[in-house]
Amino acid sequence: MEGHIFNLPNFLSLLRILLIPWFIYYYHAGQLTIAIILMIIAVLSDWFDGQAARWTNEVSEMGKILDPLADKLCLASAALYFLWIGKLPLWFVLFAILRDMLIFSGAAYIRYRHKVLTTSLWPGKWAVGFVSIMFITMVWPHPIFERYPIQEFFMYLSVLMLSYSFAEYCVRFYRIRKGEPETGTS
């Protein structure tokens, strides 16, 4: 793998994974302030790891795998937890996790068969952003989040972006399988 394995961007992706059980623990224990802080750190580290990789010229093969893996683990863990406590519907959790499993499997197949390491697409990054906002509205006990259906709005907006980004990934994987060059959509 090219690039350094141990660098700031990869550390931030790993930190995001390590924050998952702590967020769930503190949220479940009713310590919402700590849970919100951990969630915001995770969201900011998701944005900052990619920026840091470009700023420091530390884009690595490991980071191209670790960052989307961290996104998928965070989304799946939080979604399953919120399903368990009754804050998310089963259909959304199944949809989001199945989508991520299919994309990750497709990327692994493309990597193995075609020796191409795919990167995240912008629609996928937007989808993760909308899911993150939805999770924040679920965790933060602000009266506006209780008065208006903001969580539901971001859940359905997430479904739209998750669906659109899934279609974009399918097109990308199809083109790579056919030997077509990648377009500049990432």
VENMO-V442850 format. One record per helix or strand. SS is the DSSP state (a for helix, b for strand). FROM is the first residue (numbers start at 1). TO is the last residue. Records with the same first field share a line. If there is no record, write none. Layout:
SS->FROM-TO, FROM-TO
This chain:
a->8-28, 32-55, 61-84, 90-114, 122-139, 143-147, 150-177
